[in-house]
Amino acid sequence: MVQVKDIMAVMEQIAPQSLAEDWDKPGLAVGDPSHEVKKILVALDVTKEVIEEAISIQADMIVTHHPMLLFQKIEQITANTSLGSKLYALIQNNIAAFAAHTNLDIAKGGTNDVLAEKIGLQDITLLEETAAQKLQKLVVFVPVSHADAVRQAMCDAGAGHIGQYAQCSFAAKGEGTFLPLAGTNPYLGEVGKLERAEEIRLETIVPVEKVAQAVQAMLAVHPYEEVAYDLYPVVQTGKKEGIGRIGTLPQAVPFAKFAQDLKQVLGLDRIRLTGDPEKMVQKVALCTGSGASFLSLADKLGADVYLTGDIKFHEAQKAVESGLCVADVTHYASEVLIVPVLQKALQQAAQAHGWVLEVVCSAVDGQTFWTL
């Protein structure tokens, strides 16, 4: 039986909540973690229409990008308010509501990566770094005969990753000495007799959050009764996480041509633009959702054009003055691209676990703006 908490565990792998901004409220907003889930509806927002859709298709859980309780203070739950009526409907129909918000914006493969790939950017990097993985060095002394097994166990537990390389380690031969005392059961040597053994000093890098499991995996395959190992702090950091993306188009094109292609890719009838339509653009920065606060950073990093949503007049004016072209593709259009990506990821996870689970994309058009 698949439960809400199982889906939450899958979403934690896709977008760890530790990546979320401090002000954010991702996670389970409504529902029982132990409730059975047979069908999931994936949408951008938990709107009244999405809840009605979930009820009509008999979904047990709604997974969205935007948290339904993000900027709303709950003082009372009554059926005659917008928020209250939605909470009532979810609870009465036993539908769980879960969201991955800024953690999904930041996560690899999340909203920003999806938009960057959708418009064909290359050499994609972070627009702004928000976190860097802390590392420790794990050093263990092991007999030559078991060095490969110990190395593999640590790497299987999450150690040994440096950039795009896995199973990174260093080994140096040396001589270890030990004197088994009374009551011991040594793998090598005899009680009361000094033993000299050819050993390997084996060391590797481990993310701080995986140190315990790496040590446990190492101890499980190490032959010694008492294992000598050390943990050292390191100055270097591991995998970096961040908001927004910046990359380049395969070739420079006039801003007007880029905007026309962008409109078609995102399925928009119109796009609000600022900047010289004839300017040749190639370096593109973006931030899905409301990313006006990164306008100056995009300009500083040398972007020719910046994509985001919810641009205000004075922000656009500042971009014009700096010579930065800007495309306001709307909050909704910049992020709704993640819905089919989440649907596919959840369906694949279900298949991998052997779960009987149906995951569907919402058919509700949640775009709040329309134009004449």
BELLINSUL-V450463 format. One record per residue. RES is the residue in one small letter. PHI is phi in radians with two decimals (999 if undefined). OMEGA is omega in whole degrees, -180 to 180 (* if undefined). NEAR is the number of other C-alpha atoms within 8 Angstrom. Layout:
RES & PHI & OMEGA & NEAR
RES & PHI & OMEGA & NEAR
This chain:
m & 999 & 178 & 5
v & -1.52 & -180 & 11
q & -2.04 & 179 & 11
v & -0.93 & -179 & 14
k & -1.12 & 176 & 8
d & -1.21 & 178 & 8
i & -1.18 & 177 & 10
m & -1.08 & 179 & 11
a & -1.16 & 177 & 8
v & -1.14 & 180 & 10
m & -1.15 & 177 & 10
e & -1.14 & 177 & 9
q & -1.25 & -179 & 7
i & -1.28 & -177 & 8
a & -2.52 & -179 & 12
p & -0.95 & -179 & 12
q & -1.14 & 178 & 10
s & -1.13 & 180 & 5
l & -1.40 & -174 & 12
a & -1.13 & 175 & 13
e & -1.16 & -176 & 7
d & -1.04 & -176 & 4
w & -1.43 & -173 & 4
d & -1.38 & 180 & 9
k & -2.33 & 177 & 8
p & -1.35 & 176 & 14
g & 1.88 & -177 & 10
l & -1.46 & 180 & 10
a & -1.62 & -179 & 12
v & -2.46 & 173 & 11
g & 2.25 & -180 & 11
d & -1.83 & -179 & 7
p & -0.97 & -178 & 7
s & -1.63 & -179 & 7
h & -1.24 & -180 & 8
e & -1.24 & 179 & 9
v & -2.17 & 176 & 13
k & -1.97 & -180 & 10
k & -2.49 & 179 & 12
i & -2.09 & 173 & 14
l & -1.87 & 180 & 13
v & -1.84 & -179 & 15
a & -2.54 & 177 & 14
l & -1.45 & -177 & 12
d & -2.34 & 173 & 11
v & -1.60 & 178 & 13
t & -1.61 & 177 & 7
k & -1.00 & -179 & 7
e & -1.16 & 179 & 7
v & -1.19 & 178 & 12
i & -1.11 & 177 & 12
e & -1.08 & 177 & 8
e & -1.12 & 179 & 10
a & -1.08 & 178 & 13
i & -1.13 & -176 & 9
s & -1.15 & -180 & 7
i & -1.70 & 178 & 6
q & 1.08 & 176 & 7
a & -1.34 & 179 & 14
d & -1.71 & -174 & 13
m & -2.69 & 174 & 14
i & -2.01 & 177 & 15
v & -1.96 & -178 & 12
t & -2.24 & 174 & 15
h & -1.52 & -179 & 11
h & -1.54 & 176 & 11
p & -1.20 & -178 & 16
m & -1.30 & -177 & 8
l & -1.94 & -172 & 8
l & -1.08 & -176 & 8
f & -1.97 & -177 & 4
q & -1.97 & 178 & 5
k & -1.56 & -178 & 5
i & -1.60 & 176 & 5
e & -1.84 & 177 & 4
q & -2.77 & 177 & 5
i & -2.06 & 179 & 11
t & -2.26 & -176 & 8
a & -1.27 & -177 & 9
n & -1.72 & 173 & 6
t & -2.05 & -178 & 8
s & -1.03 & -180 & 7
l & -1.17 & -179 & 7
g & -1.05 & -180 & 12
s & -1.15 & 178 & 12
k & -1.23 & 178 & 12
l & -1.09 & 177 & 10
y & -1.00 & -176 & 11
a & -1.09 & 180 & 9
l & -1.13 & -177 & 13
i & -1.20 & -179 & 11
q & -1.12 & -179 & 7
n & -1.77 & 176 & 7
n & 0.95 & 180 & 8
i & -1.93 & 178 & 13
a & -1.44 & 178 & 15
a & -2.17 & -177 & 14
f & -2.24 & 179 & 15
a & -2.38 & 171 & 14
a & -2.13 & -170 & 16
h & -1.85 & -177 & 13
t & -1.11 & 175 & 11
n & -1.13 & 177 & 15
l & -1.40 & 174 & 14
d & -1.14 & -174 & 12
i & -1.45 & -174 & 15
a & -1.03 & 175 & 13
k & -1.09 & -178 & 6
g & 1.49 & -179 & 7
g & -1.47 & -172 & 12
t & -1.00 & -177 & 14
n & -1.20 & 177 & 15
d & -1.17 & -180 & 10
v & -1.10 & 179 & 11
l & -1.14 & -180 & 12
a & -1.06 & 180 & 14
e & -1.25 & -179 & 9
k & -1.09 & -179 & 8
i & -1.64 & 172 & 8
g & 1.44 & 179 & 8
l & -1.26 & 176 & 13
q & -2.10 & 179 & 9
d & 0.89 & -174 & 6
i & -1.33 & 176 & 10
t & -2.30 & -179 & 7
l & -1.27 & 174 & 11
l & -1.34 & 176 & 13
e & -2.43 & 178 & 8
e & -1.28 & 179 & 10
t & -1.93 & -179 & 8
a & -2.81 & 175 & 8
a & -2.35 & -176 & 10
q & -1.14 & 177 & 10
k & -1.42 & -175 & 9
l & -2.17 & 168 & 14
q & -2.34 & 176 & 13
k & -1.82 & 178 & 12
l & -1.80 & 180 & 12
v & -2.08 & -180 & 11
v & -2.37 & 179 & 11
f & -1.85 & -171 & 11
v & -2.45 & 176 & 12
p & -1.08 & -176 & 10
v & -0.91 & -176 & 8
s & -1.09 & -175 & 5
h & -2.02 & -175 & 10
a & -1.07 & -178 & 11
d & -1.13 & -179 & 7
a & -1.14 & 179 & 8
v & -1.17 & 179 & 12
r & -1.04 & -178 & 11
q & -1.13 & -180 & 9
a & -1.10 & 180 & 12
m & -1.14 & 180 & 14
c & -1.17 & 177 & 12
d & -1.11 & -180 & 7
a & -1.57 & 175 & 10
g & 1.96 & 179 & 11
a & -1.52 & 170 & 15
g & 1.49 & 179 & 13
h & -1.70 & 174 & 12
i & -2.28 & -177 & 9
g & 1.06 & -180 & 6
q & -1.63 & 180 & 5
y & -1.95 & 179 & 7
a & -2.01 & 178 & 8
q & 0.97 & 177 & 9
c & -1.47 & 179 & 10
s & -2.73 & 175 & 10
f & -2.35 & -179 & 8
a & -2.31 & 177 & 8
a & -2.38 & -179 & 7
k & -1.42 & 176 & 8
g & -2.89 & 180 & 8
e & -1.96 & 177 & 8
g & -1.82 & 177 & 8
t & -2.20 & 176 & 8
f & -2.80 & -179 & 7
l & -2.09 & 179 & 9
p & -1.13 & 180 & 13
l & -1.62 & -179 & 7
a & -1.03 & 179 & 6
g & 1.61 & 180 & 4
t & -1.59 & 177 & 7
n & -2.30 & -171 & 7
p & -1.19 & 175 & 10
y & -1.21 & 177 & 7
l & -2.13 & 174 & 6
g & 1.46 & -177 & 9
e & -2.22 & 178 & 9
v & -1.05 & 177 & 11
g & 1.45 & -178 & 8
k & -2.21 & -180 & 8
l & -1.13 & -179 & 10
e & -1.92 & 174 & 10
r & -2.01 & -176 & 8
a & -2.28 & 174 & 9
e & -1.32 & -176 & 10
e & -2.21 & 176 & 12
i & -1.94 & 168 & 13
r & -1.53 & -175 & 13
l & -1.94 & -179 & 14
e & -2.34 & -180 & 11
t & -2.74 & 179 & 12
i & -1.61 & 180 & 14
v & -2.39 & 172 & 15
p & -1.03 & -176 & 13
v & -0.93 & -177 & 9
e & -1.24 & -180 & 5
k & -1.97 & -178 & 11
v & -1.05 & -176 & 11
a & -1.05 & -179 & 7
q & -1.26 & 177 & 8
a & -1.19 & 178 & 15
v & -1.12 & 180 & 9
q & -1.07 & 179 & 8
a & -1.15 & 179 & 11
m & -1.12 & -179 & 12
l & -1.11 & -177 & 8
a & -1.17 & -178 & 6
v & -1.92 & 180 & 9
h & -1.28 & -175 & 10
p & -1.37 & -175 & 6
y & -1.28 & 176 & 7
e & -1.22 & 175 & 7
e & -2.11 & -175 & 4
v & -1.70 & 176 & 9
a & -1.60 & 176 & 6
y & -2.58 & -178 & 8
d & -2.32 & 173 & 7
l & -2.13 & -179 & 8
y & -2.11 & 172 & 7
p & -1.28 & 177 & 7
v & -2.22 & -179 & 8
v & -1.33 & -179 & 5
q & -1.08 & 175 & 6
t & -2.02 & -179 & 10
g & -1.70 & -176 & 11
k & -0.97 & 179 & 7
k & -1.71 & 178 & 10
e & -2.13 & -180 & 13
g & -2.95 & -178 & 12
i & -1.75 & 179 & 13
g & 1.26 & 178 & 14
r & -2.49 & 176 & 15
i & -2.47 & -177 & 14
g & -2.81 & -177 & 13
t & -2.21 & 173 & 12
l & -1.39 & 179 & 11
p & -0.97 & 177 & 8
q & -2.67 & 180 & 6
a & -1.24 & 179 & 8
v & -2.41 & 175 & 9
p & -1.06 & -178 & 11
f & -0.98 & 180 & 14
a & -1.08 & 178 & 8
k & -1.18 & 178 & 8
f & -1.04 & -179 & 10
a & -1.14 & 179 & 10
q & -1.11 & 178 & 8
d & -1.14 & -180 & 8
l & -1.09 & 180 & 9
k & -1.05 & -180 & 13
q & -1.24 & -179 & 8
v & -1.08 & -176 & 9
l & -1.60 & 177 & 8
g & 1.19 & -180 & 6
l & -1.75 & 176 & 10
d & -1.45 & 177 & 6
r & -2.59 & 175 & 6
i & -2.32 & 174 & 10
r & -1.38 & -175 & 7
l & -2.25 & 169 & 8
t & -2.32 & 179 & 10
g & 2.05 & -177 & 11
d & -1.26 & -179 & 8
p & -1.11 & -179 & 7
e & -1.59 & -179 & 7
k & -1.09 & 177 & 8
m & -1.37 & -178 & 9
v & -2.11 & 177 & 12
q & -2.49 & 179 & 13
k & -1.55 & -173 & 12
v & -2.10 & 173 & 15
a & -1.93 & -180 & 15
l & -2.69 & 171 & 14
c & -2.60 & -178 & 13
t & -1.21 & 180 & 16
g & 1.40 & -180 & 12
s & -1.74 & -175 & 10
g & -2.08 & -179 & 13
a & -1.07 & -178 & 10
s & -1.17 & -179 & 5
f & -1.78 & 179 & 8
l & -0.99 & -177 & 11
s & -1.12 & 179 & 7
l & -1.15 & 178 & 8
a & -1.03 & 179 & 12
d & -1.14 & -180 & 11
k & -1.09 & -179 & 7
l & -1.45 & 174 & 6
g & 1.51 & 179 & 7
a & -1.18 & 175 & 14
d & -1.49 & -177 & 13
v & -2.54 & -179 & 14
y & -2.23 & 179 & 14
l & -1.95 & 174 & 13
t & -2.92 & 177 & 19
g & -2.33 & 174 & 16
d & 1.09 & 178 & 11
i & -1.31 & 178 & 11
k & -1.70 & -174 & 6
f & -0.98 & -176 & 6
h & -1.19 & 176 & 6
e & -1.20 & 177 & 10
a & -1.14 & 179 & 11
q & -1.07 & 179 & 8
k & -1.11 & 179 & 8
a & -1.14 & 179 & 14
v & -1.05 & -179 & 11
e & -1.13 & -179 & 7
s & -1.51 & -179 & 7
g & 1.52 & 180 & 8
l & -1.51 & 175 & 13
c & -1.32 & -178 & 14
v & -2.33 & 174 & 13
a & -2.10 & 175 & 14
d & -1.57 & -174 & 12
v & -1.62 & -177 & 13
t & 1.32 & 180 & 10
h & -1.00 & -176 & 12
y & -1.11 & -175 & 11
a & -1.13 & -179 & 11
s & -1.29 & -175 & 15
e & -2.05 & -178 & 12
v & -1.12 & 178 & 9
l & -1.04 & -177 & 11
i & -1.33 & -175 & 11
v & -1.03 & 179 & 12
p & -1.15 & 178 & 9
v & -1.19 & 177 & 8
l & -1.13 & 180 & 9
q & -1.01 & -180 & 12
k & -1.14 & -179 & 9
a & -1.12 & 179 & 8
l & -1.20 & 179 & 11
q & -1.16 & 178 & 11
q & -1.15 & 178 & 8
a & -1.11 & 178 & 9
a & -1.09 & 179 & 11
q & -1.13 & 180 & 9
a & -1.12 & -180 & 7
h & -1.56 & -177 & 6
g & 1.29 & -179 & 6
w & -1.46 & 171 & 9
v & -1.56 & -172 & 8
l & -2.60 & 177 & 11
e & -1.92 & 179 & 8
v & -2.16 & -176 & 12
v & -2.23 & 176 & 9
c & -1.49 & 177 & 10
s & -1.13 & 176 & 9
a & -1.65 & -179 & 4
v & -1.34 & 174 & 7
d & -1.51 & -176 & 4
g & -1.61 & 179 & 7
q & -1.13 & -175 & 7
t & -1.47 & -177 & 5
f & -1.79 & 171 & 4
w & -2.41 & -175 & 5
t & -2.23 & 177 & 5
l & -1.77 & * & 2
